[in-house]
Amino acid sequence: MNPLQKLFTSMRTASAGMAAERVRMDVIARNIANAQVTRTEDGGPYRREVVTFAAVVDKHARGGASSMPVARVSQDMKTPFELLHKPDHPDADASGMVRLPNVNPTQEMADLIASTRAYEANMNAQDNFVRMAERALRMAQ
């Protein structure tokens, strides 16, 4: 693989990372927006969504360059719903308990910060690749 191909492979990897983090940020925003929704179309409270990344190794790159596309967005079935005693709530059961979404806003904000930083790191890498390509073109003149 020639240096130009390596450069473009690296740019694709950074771009894939940015795209994956963008999906993650969108899912986190959806979780935060629905943190108090006690009734969805399915009938129960909103269930937190999580993004799963899949590492993909570029077979053409020496050393196995990889990217992180989104494998899937799924519901968090491990974290239980929070129960709140509020008998006057329209979604309260016979004992006055309301099931609240399994969304922890503090955790979501921490995940959002981590995702934003990962996005910025990929963006900085992308910028560096562009600068290297510009320098290489100037040197070739």
N, C-alpha and C positions, 0 to 999 in steps of 0.2 A: 504494500500500500504506500503510495507516495505521500509526501507531506500535505499536499492540498486535500487529498482524500481524508487524511487524519483530521485536518482542520474542520472539514464539513461534517465528519462523523461526530466530532466533539460539539459542534454547533447544534446538530440534531439532538444529541443527548441533552444538552442544556434546554433546548426548546421543549423536549418531551417532559423534562422535569418541571418547567414552568406551567405547561398545560395540566399536568397532574396536580400540582399545587393549587391551580386555579379551581379545579373541580373540588378539591378538598376544602378550599375557602368557601365555595358556594354551599357545600353540604353543611359546614359549620354555621354559616349564616342562616340556613334553613332551620337547623336545630335550635338556634337562639330565638329565632322568630316564633317557633312553635313550643317554646318551653312551658307555656301555660295552657296549651290546648288540651282539654280533657275529653273532647269528643271529635273523632275523625269520621270520614266516610265509612271506615271499617267498623265503627261503633265504639271503639275504645280510645284511650288517650293516645296522643302522638308518641311514637316510638323513635328514639334517637337513631340517626343514620350514621354509619361509619364507612370510610373509604379504605379499600384495601388496594395497595399497590402491588404490581408484579414486576420484578426485575427481569429485563430482557437484555440478553447479551448479544451484541452485534458480532455475528460470526466472521465478518470481513475485517474487523479491527484487530490488529495484533495486540495481545494483552487483554482482549475481551472487554471493550468499552460497553457500558450498559446504560440503559435508560429506565425510567420508572413510570410506565403508563399505568392508568387506573385499571385494575383487574375487575373491580365491581364496587358498587355502592349497595350496602345491605343494612338491614335493621339490626340494632344492638339487642340481641335476645338474652344476653347474660345479665345486664343490669336491670334489677327489678324496678317496677313503678313505685313511686313514693305514695304512701297512704296518708290522707289528711282527714281528720274528723271535722266535717263541715255539713251538718244535716240540712241546712237551708240551700245547699248548692243543687242546681238542677240535675247534676250527674251523680249525686250521692246514692249509695245503695241503701238497702233496708236498714242497715245499722248506722247510717249517716257518714260512711266513709267514702271519700272521693279518691279515685286513682289519678295521680298526676303523672305527666310524662317523665321518662327516665333520663331527662336532660339536666346536667349540672352546669349552669351558666359559667361558673368559675373555671371548670375544666374546659369548656368550649372556648373561653377566651384565651386560656393558656395554649390550647391547640391552634387557635387562630394566629397567635403570635409566632409560634413555631413554624406554621405554614407560611406566614408572611416572610419570615427570615429565610426559609428555604427557597421561596420564590425569588427573593432579592439576590440570594447567592447564585442561583442559576442565571439571573439577569446580568449580574456582574461578570460571570464567566462568559456569557454570550457577548457582552461588550468587549471583553478582552480578546475574544476570538476575532471579532470584527477589526479591532485595532491591529492585531497581528496580520490579518489578511491585507489591510491597507498598507502596512509597512512592507510586506512582501511584494506588493504591486509596485510600490515606489522604488524598491531596490531592483526590480526587474526592468525598470525603464532605462 
